[in-house]
Amino acid sequence: MKIINMLTNIDRRIIYLILAAAVILPLVFPSVERVRVMPPVQKLYNAIDQIPEDKALIIDFDYDPQTQPELEPMGFALLRHAFKRRIKVLVLSLYVQPLGLAKKALTQVIKEFNEKATTYNDSIIYGRDYVFLGWQPPPLVPILGMGESITRVYKTDYYGNKTDTLPLMKKIKNYNDVGMLVSLAGSAIPKTWVAYAQNRFGVQIGAGVTAVSAADFYPYLQTGQFSGLMVGMKGGAEYEELVERRLGLKARRRASEALPSLTYAHLIMIIFITIGNIGYFIKRRSK
């Protein structure tokens, strides 16, 4: 009975300390947690993998620093997949805040590829393999306008170049030349892409969203309006798993490294909740 009393009266500061250690230590000493790839992520990967050579992938980076830990690994994995398969990429943001984060992802992934490249053809070249379109307000203007002409909406790119002079943009005119669009957002923006880009122009839409908002997006996956879906840290880790396993592309897997913290934290909470409930029922029965 003394043991039960001890377990059910643990100082909450001790619980918080154990929980903090479970979260922090795996981040300080990272290790990759292998995951099972679920159908929503597999569908997204397959849809991107099947983009024809003459069509492009648009990635909409619309996450901010608050949602960056969950969504940024998805952006890295998507770029690695596209560049490895030599899929043409257009990058944009519907809001100004994510531009720096989009540039960071592009810069890092392109550096990974170009450091290993041995020829010009093997390298990832701006204007030939990808274009950073940047930001054009308000959101509905680019979403609808790109259905007619991308270069008319984005007359200059993020770096100030005239888009109609870039080799890639001479081939990618509008949504007819886009094989897939993936929206990475901690808001309802993926729904907006469905409502205006897909329903009106027939563009395939995929999404990467935060775990807390997942329930709002699963109906779109079930109806086929989303061609695939990544949810939270787990979704990012699943896509990283596919990129490494299918493409043999080894790079830092940030989502997979963060999963142990989540796993251990949840296990510790379950253990303490179980101990508390067992102690409660034993005490009640003894009385």
C-alpha positions in Angstrom: 0.0 0.0 0.0 2.9 2.3 0.7 4.2 1.8 -2.9 0.7 2.7 -4.2 0.7 5.9 -2.1 4.1 6.9 -3.3 3.2 6.3 -7.0 -0.1 8.2 -6.8 1.5 11.1 -4.9 4.5 11.8 -7.1 5.5 15.5 -7.0 4.4 17.0 -10.3 7.8 18.7 -10.7 9.4 15.2 -11.0 6.9 14.3 -13.7 7.7 17.5 -15.6 11.4 16.9 -15.2 11.1 13.3 -16.6 9.0 14.6 -19.4 11.4 17.3 -20.3 14.3 14.9 -20.4 12.3 12.6 -22.7 11.7 15.4 -25.1 15.1 17.1 -25.0 17.6 14.2 -24.9 16.5 12.6 -28.2 16.9 16.1 -29.9 20.4 16.6 -28.4 21.4 13.0 -29.4 19.3 12.5 -32.6 18.6 9.1 -34.1 16.4 8.3 -37.0 13.1 6.5 -36.2 11.9 4.2 -38.9 8.2 4.5 -39.8 5.6 2.6 -41.7 4.4 4.6 -44.7 0.6 5.0 -44.6 -1.7 5.2 -47.8 -2.2 9.1 -47.7 1.6 9.8 -48.0 2.1 6.9 -50.4 -0.6 8.4 -52.7 1.1 11.8 -52.6 4.5 10.3 -53.4 3.1 8.2 -56.3 1.2 11.2 -57.8 4.4 13.3 -57.8 6.5 10.4 -59.1 4.1 10.1 -62.1 4.3 13.8 -63.2 5.2 13.8 -66.9 8.5 15.3 -68.1 6.7 18.2 -69.8 4.8 19.3 -66.7 5.9 21.0 -63.5 5.4 20.6 -59.8 4.3 23.7 -57.9 5.1 23.8 -54.2 3.3 26.4 -52.1 5.3 27.2 -49.0 2.8 28.8 -46.6 4.1 27.8 -43.2 5.4 30.2 -40.7 7.9 29.9 -37.8 5.1 28.5 -35.5 4.4 25.6 -37.8 7.9 25.3 -39.3 9.0 22.3 -37.2 6.2 20.1 -38.6 6.0 21.4 -42.1 9.6 22.3 -43.1 10.8 18.6 -43.3 7.9 18.0 -45.8 9.2 20.8 -48.0 12.8 19.4 -47.9 11.5 15.9 -48.8 9.4 17.2 -51.7 12.3 19.2 -53.2 14.6 16.2 -52.9 12.1 14.0 -54.6 11.5 16.4 -57.4 15.1 17.2 -58.1 16.2 13.6 -58.0 13.5 12.7 -60.5 14.4 15.8 -62.6 10.9 17.2 -62.2 10.6 20.9 -62.9 9.7 22.9 -59.8 7.9 26.2 -59.3 8.0 27.6 -55.8 5.7 30.3 -54.4 4.1 31.6 -51.3 0.6 33.2 -51.0 1.8 35.3 -48.0 5.0 37.3 -47.5 6.1 35.8 -44.2 7.0 32.3 -45.5 9.3 33.6 -48.3 12.4 33.4 -46.2 11.6 29.8 -45.1 11.0 28.8 -48.7 14.3 30.3 -49.8 16.0 28.5 -47.0 14.6 25.1 -48.1 15.6 25.7 -51.7 19.1 26.9 -50.9 19.8 23.9 -48.6 18.5 21.2 -50.9 20.1 22.7 -54.1 23.4 22.8 -52.2 23.1 19.1 -51.4 22.6 18.2 -55.0 25.1 20.6 -56.6 27.9 19.5 -54.2 27.6 16.0 -55.6 27.1 17.1 -59.2 30.0 16.4 -61.6 28.6 18.1 -64.8 26.4 21.0 -65.7 23.6 18.6 -66.7 23.8 17.0 -63.3 23.5 20.3 -61.4 20.3 22.0 -60.4 20.2 25.2 -62.4 18.0 28.2 -61.7 15.6 29.0 -64.6 16.2 25.6 -66.2 15.2 23.2 -63.4 13.3 25.5 -61.0 12.0 29.0 -60.5 11.2 30.8 -57.3 8.1 32.9 -58.2 7.9 34.6 -54.8 4.8 36.3 -53.6 1.9 38.1 -55.3 -1.0 39.5 -53.2 -3.8 38.9 -52.5 -4.0 35.0 -52.5 -6.9 34.7 -55.0 -5.0 36.7 -57.6 -2.3 34.1 -58.2 -4.5 31.1 -57.6 -7.0 32.2 -60.4 -4.5 34.1 -62.5 -2.2 31.2 -63.0 -5.0 29.4 -64.8 -4.6 31.9 -67.6 -0.9 32.8 -67.5 1.7 32.3 -64.8 4.1 34.9 -66.2 1.3 37.5 -66.4 0.7 37.1 -62.6 4.3 36.8 -61.7 5.9 39.3 -64.1 9.2 39.1 -62.1 10.4 36.3 -59.8 11.7 36.5 -56.3 15.1 37.7 -57.4 13.8 40.3 -59.8 14.2 38.5 -63.1 11.6 38.8 -65.7 9.8 35.5 -65.7 9.0 35.4 -69.4 12.8 35.4 -70.1 13.5 32.3 -68.1 13.8 29.1 -70.1 11.5 27.1 -67.9 8.7 29.6 -67.9 8.7 29.6 -71.7 7.5 26.0 -71.4 5.2 26.3 -68.3 2.5 28.7 -69.4 -0.4 27.9 -67.0 -2.1 25.1 -65.1 -2.3 23.0 -68.3 1.5 22.6 -67.9 1.3 21.7 -64.2 1.2 18.1 -63.1 0.7 18.6 -59.4 0.4 21.4 -56.8 1.3 20.7 -53.2 0.4 23.2 -50.5 2.3 23.2 -47.2 0.3 25.2 -44.7 -0.7 25.5 -41.1 -4.0 27.2 -42.2 -6.9 26.5 -44.5 -5.0 27.5 -47.6 -5.0 23.9 -49.1 -8.9 24.1 -49.2 -8.6 27.4 -51.1 -6.4 25.7 -53.8 -9.1 23.0 -54.1 -11.9 25.4 -54.3 -10.4 27.7 -57.0 -7.5 25.9 -58.8 -8.9 22.3 -58.8 -12.6 22.9 -59.2 -12.1 25.5 -62.0 -8.9 24.3 -63.7 -8.7 20.6 -62.8 -5.2 20.8 -61.1 -4.2 17.8 -58.9 -3.8 19.0 -55.3 -1.7 17.6 -52.5 -1.2 19.0 -49.0 1.0 18.9 -46.0 -0.7 20.1 -42.8 -0.2 20.2 -39.1 -1.4 17.3 -36.9 -3.8 19.5 -35.0 -5.7 20.5 -38.2 -5.7 17.0 -39.8 -9.4 16.3 -39.1 -10.4 19.2 -41.3 -8.5 17.8 -44.4 -9.1 14.1 -44.3 -12.6 14.5 -46.0 -10.8 16.1 -49.0 -8.6 13.0 -49.2 -11.5 10.6 -49.0 -13.4 12.4 -51.8 -10.3 12.4 -54.0 -10.0 16.2 -54.0 -6.5 15.7 -52.5 -4.3 13.3 -54.4 -2.3 12.7 -51.2 -1.8 14.1 -47.7 1.0 14.5 -45.2 0.0 15.1 -41.6 2.3 16.5 -38.9 5.8 15.2 -38.0 4.8 11.6 -38.8 3.7 12.5 -42.3 7.0 14.2 -43.0 8.9 11.2 -41.6 6.9 8.9 -43.9 7.8 10.9 -47.0 11.5 11.0 -45.9 11.3 7.2 -45.6 10.0 6.9 -49.2 12.6 9.3 -50.6 15.5 7.4 -48.9 14.1 3.9 -49.7 12.9 4.4 -53.2 15.4 6.9 -54.5 18.4 5.9 -52.4 18.8 9.5 -51.4 20.5 9.8 -48.0 20.2 13.2 -46.3 19.4 14.5 -42.9 15.9 13.4 -41.9 14.6 16.1 -39.6 11.1 14.7 -39.1 12.4 11.2 -38.4 14.9 12.6 -35.9 12.2 14.5 -34.1 9.8 11.5 -33.8 11.6 9.8 -30.8 10.9 12.9 -28.7 7.2 12.6 -29.5 7.2 8.9 -29.0 8.9 9.0 -25.6 6.8 11.9 -24.3 3.6 10.1 -25.2 4.7 6.9 -23.6 5.6 8.6 -20.4 2.3 10.4 -20.2 0.5 7.1 -20.8 2.6 5.4 -18.0 1.8 8.1 -15.5 -1.9 8.2 -16.4 -2.0 4.4 -16.0 -0.3 4.5 -12.6 -2.6 7.2 -11.4 -5.7 5.3 -12.5 -4.5 2.0 -11.0 -3.7 3.7 -7.7 -7.1 5.4 -7.6 -9.1 2.2 -8.1 -7.0 0.3 -5.5 -7.5 3.0 -2.9 -11.3 3.1 -3.7 -11.6 -0.6 -3.3 -9.6 -0.7 -0.1 -12.0 1.9 1.4 
